[in-house]
Amino acid sequence: MCLWCRIRQKIPKKKKTYYAAHVMTPLLSAPGKKMAAVQDAPMELDAEKETKPEILSDGTSNLSGNTASGTLSSPPLTAGGAPKQEDQQTLIAVLQFLRRNKLTESVEILRREACLEDQEDSQTLDGSGGGKGDGDGGDANSLLSRVSIASAAAPQSTLTPIPVKNDQPDVSVVLSAYSQQGDPSLYQVYYSSLKNFIESVLDCHRAELSQLFYPLFVHMYLELVYNNHENKAKAFFEKFSGDQECYYQDDLRILCGLTKKEHLKGNEALLDFRTSRFVLRISRDSYQLLKRHLQERHNNQIWNIIQEHLYIDIFDGMPRSKSQIDSMSGSFAGETRREVNKAKVFYGLLKEPEIEVPLDDEDDEAENEEGKPKKKKTKKDSMGSKSKKQDPNAPQQNRIPLPELKDSDKLDKIMYMKESTKRIRLGPENLPSICFYSFLNAYQGLTAVDFTDDSSLLAGGFADSTVRVWSATPKKLRKVKSAAELNLIDKESDDVLERIMDEKTASESKNLYGHSGPVYGVSFSPDRNYLLSSSEDGTVRLWSLQTFTCLVGYKGHNYPVWDTHFSPFGYYFVSGGHDRVARLWATDHYQPLRIFAGHLADVTCTRFHPNSNYVVTGSTDRTIRLWDVLNGNCVRFFTGHKGPIHSLAFSPNGKFLASGSTDGRVLLWDIGHGLMIGELKGHTDTIYALKFSRDGEILASGSMDNTVRLWDSMKAFDDMETDDFTAATGHIHLPDNSQELLLGMYHSKSTPVTHLHFTRRNLLLAAGAYNSQ
Amino acid sequence: SSSQSGMTEREERRFAEVPRESIKLMAESSGVELSEEVAALLAEDVCYRLREATQNSSQFMRHAKRRKLSVEDLNRALRWSNTETICGYGAQDALPFRPLKEGELFFVEDREINLVELALATNIPKGCAETMVRVHVSYLDGKGNLEPQGTVPTAVQSLSEDLLKYYQQITRAILGEDPHLMKVKSVSHDLDQLNRLLHMVKSLVQNPYLYLGSYVRSLVSSVMYCILEPLAASINPLNDHWTLRDYAALLLSHIFWTHGDLVSGLYHQILLSLQKVLSDPVRPLCSHYGAVVGLHALGWKAVERVLYPHLPAYWANLQAVLDDYSVSNAQVKADGHKVYGAILVAVERLLKMKALSLTLAAEGSGAGLPGTTTGAVSFRENSPGLSPPPEPLSEPPLGIASHLQAGGAGCPWEEWTPVSLPAMYCELYSFFGDSLAVRFSTGLPLGGVPPPGPCQPLEGRKEPASSAPNLENTRKMPQLTASMNISPRQDGSPRMEPQPPSLAATVPGRSLARSSSSSVSRSRSSSSRPGRSTSQSRDIFPKARFPLPQAGPPAFSFIIGGRQMGRRCQGRRFQTSFSPTPPLTTHPPRAYAHKLPVIGRVSKPVRRWTCSHYSLHLPL
């Protein structure tokens, strides 16, 4: 399953584009050499070509075995050993899709490589009796419907894990599952009888069983709609929509507008709701109670829905409390299954390359003057961060091929180390100073901001499709001279790098024109040579900060691209958009290297892990997913937010993740254990910016409510003991300590905080557009 | 179909809906005939699509990091669902949406534009300014910068949400929309702003729930600035910076009395800086004026310690100014008179208080006070030792009344010779001549409690005082009257700072002041002053102070406040004077304006003060 990415992107109606399964290509071995060489092949979209595995792995022997060959081989199991059977079913579905789209060559390749020839037939027979008997029939629908039935039958063994990622087969197939129905007039009776039952059970069970309300409600409503019982559906909605948890309001608003079968077909979010089974976690006792009740009452309608559309993750032990449930629920897809977050994640940092730092005498003297104790401290710090030991939790150094360090990168690293010795140690007693970069006269609407790591450049994306780059230092921005002029330069001279710059073009800011829609994301490359911007026009563009021109336009999303982010080592970048997938790109490839599919709604923000081996995405479906760059697997799935996620930040040590959403809350996650470990309440509006201080002691959050808040992240991490028990069960008790953790709240004047950045010395930079209204 | 209508009814409650009639109309307008059924289906679908588009558009809004859904957002959603976009509604301003009374029709107003006029218009709109980035350090080490540009001081951060809103409103009320105001110096050209700032300081000081702590020092320094500095506003003689200085001085003393204990050595620091200004002949007269007023506000002991010893030296300078009758000197001379008046007031009170203190000491703390004495007097007895320099506070009741009378009708009571301080008096008299004595005579009787010795003459003289002929004044103060003609501004006569507690007495005085200020010439003391007001002030004077109920309605609430506060602590007496007690706020500001204690001449500023005062105070 993980070997290729599922076809989940919407097919745009405007452009006829072929989509085929992306065969996962091994990542390039030595990308650094080709880094800037992006004048590759023409950008035609050729489906046939695309599906061919690009075997580029010349020296990737270090890659993990199953991908080293660069071809499809047995898929690594996603979580806790997903049954192979399921994978194959999905494979078949894909095959059908390819066939239907006359992509015969791809079909052949896929069949050959997945060794499916034999299994295909037998597989179809595995379906639980339903459907027609013919094997690999030309009618895709019939086959697929069998596949979906087959998977629908699986919940009989609800305890056996089911693959995380359900494929999304054809629309009509999805909906056909709703065709089996009971008497529509009895739906209200069914639902209210269950409701009465749940309300009558013991308190400890009630909270758990109440989780059933929302998914049942939605499925029953959709069934009624699907079967053209419009009035009954409306009555049903009227009667029971009030019972749902407040954090489902947004969904309900969408639902209540949807009353026709035709409308249902066009609504991807609800189709996804249907295909991805809503996950509930219920203790065994509560589950038994429910089961007994439904069987006694012969409430088959409900039982069927539970069996077919819900995934009940049963655990042994005490039922969870209401607050425990509330902290984890709220997503569009239910909760996380326990086994999903069991996969090993190498969250440690990569070993820093050993670079001799030439000791600068001046610096030393200056430090002596400042005072000895300080010097001692900082020295220790720098030692700590430069630890030569391999972090046990770190991935192998070359798990993901990374570009080689250039001389300029080494220089920059030295600069970084020097700066970090002067870094201010932050803490509750020692809060950072805040500099606010206000964008004035931003009538065209500031939509995205980024700083370079050394805080020397500042980029803004605007709703008028422009990207503007400012110099945050007195040094002005200059372009490289034209080719003709460059020819005249003495290339042997020492200051050739200075000479190639055109002094006439020096200015404080540069405008980059090229997009044809609002620019929703900007990201600097770590070496400050490139800038990425993602826009509503469906493209991601790579700009050169030497020439201030556009180098590449990466097309692939075809829908608005909400966010993009460069890998901390450069070369790779990730983007996510309205097509509900995140894509991993390399700057010198016009096709994505990986497609991370699984979110049920738009991918709103994307971030690279500090070790570049993982990518995290937040979505409008109110979930967060951590993806393994190596194999494209979703290795962590976090639920708990009650609104679309708009900001994400990794702690500098890579162990923790912070996420902010429209609900005004920041949630903290332990990546290693896959647990929520903190909830920071206080903001009153969407949190658009999150950043950890350089040492991770402070978390800064910036919001639409015109405030920056500082949180004691150290305390938050320390307070939460992730003992084995909580790690095993995933049941967390969140202390309500937001007020203790809040170290400061800082107001800006009518300026929503769009971006936050800690300088290398731990000065906090905030940016936003002044809003005169 | 009945069920359908019932359904649409229900739906109408949930969303706005496009009725099928509209659909039919639209179809007809494009030449298509639709059956009822088709129209109904279409209407429903259109509604759904619209809702869908709206929901999608909200995503564009969120990603643009806005709160307001724009037409552009909806257009993007439409574009992505392959629908034609709506053109012509991209303007940022809200479009007026009007109903048509006949028929339930709503439409966007679309005025005709005269293109010729537009093309020939001379007011060509300027292009919008270049987008730029400005950086400022908002918070240093997590603490608010003292000059919060576009940010809120840290002290505010701890406030709850409600308080924060309140804070924002207050700052807006005080600062207007100008964020640069926090610095006094930057606004020294704008008296209004300075006034507002001072009022803000006052309300800060008055707020009993506020612990100012170390902020007192900075407050004092900014108030001192207003008192002493030659403000940019002073350049224009039309600016009434005198009032500002008076008010600031008052405020200074108030801060000092109420919060002086928070900062050690404050008193001496203030005195020193005042002294420095006073002894610096290079400083402009307005600074000197400020120093004198400041000293006066700090109490007679301050006057005695600083002003009195400096007087001989200073007098020479002042005299030189006053004696120069050249036209070019007119303005300076006017200022000189101002200073003269201020010194006079200060010195007179000094004399009075000194006399009083002596007599009181002799009498044993006013043991012999008759029950009929004023609250002010009785208060004075109780409190002498309470706060470090208590006297000035007890004095005020006399202050205003006396100066009013003095300003009005100079009374020739210079014959009075204080037993206790003849030397001082002699010296002062040598400077001021007749104009000095006025205060004595009128003041003391009011002070009540006349000790046998000095009192007797006073009692006797009271009569003449009340009938004081205006002529006297003109005779005794030739310089003043002359100067008045030069500039209406200058109020050479000792128009006193607003010793608040004696507000009752101020009432008539205020009206008097106003009437006089409105008259262009200085003749207020003699001819133009309406006899009514003079006599009124005289008549009311003794009565008004004690019997609360009968005095003018608004004025009296004041006095009550004054007295009660006074009992508790002397230091508070000032406060009472300008802190409008709650009932006051209900009075119309205009009425209040008359009662506001003011130094110097007040015409417009009074009202403005009160207004701003009100705006500040009401929320508190």
Interface residues (C-beta under 8 A of the other chain):
Chain A: K13 K14 E230 N231 K234 E238 R253 I254 C256 G257 L258 T259 K260 E262 H263 G266 N267 N430 L431 P432 S433 I434 C435 F436 Y437 S438 F439 L440 N441 A442 Y443 Q444 G445 L446 T447 L458 G460 F462 A463 R468 W470 A472 S509 G517 P518 Y520 E536 Y559 P560 W562 H578 D602 T604 T620 P644 H646 T662 D685 T686 Y688 M704 L710 L743 G744 M745 Y746 H747 S748 K749 S750 T751 P752 T754 A766 A767 Y770
Chain B: S3 M7 R10 E11 R14 F15 E44 D45 C47 Y48 R51 E52 Q55 Q59 F60 R62 H63 A64 K65 R66 R67 E72 R76 W80 N82 C128 A129 E130 T131 M132 V133 R134 V135 H136 V137 S138 Y139 L140 D141 G142 K143 G144 G150 T151 V152 T154 V156 Q157 L164 P179
